[in-house]
Amino acid sequence: MSSEELYQELIIDHYKNPRSYGVLDTPDAECSLLNPLCGDEITVTMSADGKAIESIRFSGKGCSISQASASMMTELCRGRSCEEALERLNLFSKMMKKEITEKELEELGDAAALQGVAKFAARIKCAMLPWDALAQCIKKVHQKVSP
């Protein structure tokens, strides 16, 4: 089985069996985004103490790329500091721009399976949608902690 086929299987698994799907009852931050080009919708809810992401969930509907990306993002960022989560966001963005090194790619875990999306400009927004929502959540948490 080729690495591309393994990546496809991983994306489909995250799409069909999303990790952290749902909403938090009392989140510290919430962000809902829509991709008007394709109709993907993502809401990210997050609990954080200003330093670490204690819990993160997503809900929404859309293509396998946006939903798998959200699932992978929650797994990659839960328990990490907000700074580390932003570093992962920057790496994911670099991957979408085809500017990532092999060493950096390893830091993305399952999310590296979405590397092939970078070949399709229209699909990059699908993959980035949950990450953009994460960035907004982190910004909201930081605003609450340091007004």
Phi, psi and omega in degrees: 000132181284163178295327178296320178293322177296319178298317179300317179297319180295317178297314180296321178298314179294328179289313183282332181232067185296137175273142175063033179280135179133192179232149175280143180294316181229073181286154173278338179207149179214142177214130176245131179230153180230137172262102184294341181290326184233349179091004177300138177232135178222135169237127177248129173242143188214139170249129181209148179269013183097338179246312184240147176276107183281319181211145180212136180221162176222155172217168179142190179212155180159196184289167181299328181294310182294319183289318178294319179299318179296316179299314180295320181298316182297319179294322183287332188256338181300132179085353180268161174290158177300323179297316178295321179297319178294326176296319178295320176301316179296321177295318179298318178297318176299322179296320180292336179267004182060037181244014187265147176271164178299319180296316179295322181301322179300328181291346182271356178054225181303329183299340177297339179298341181273007182305322181295341179299330182301341179286345186237098186309320183292337183269346181299318179299324178299313182290326183279340186309308180294328179292322176296322178294320176301314180301318179294320178297315180297320178299316180296319179297316179296324178294325178290321184285320181232082183293000000 
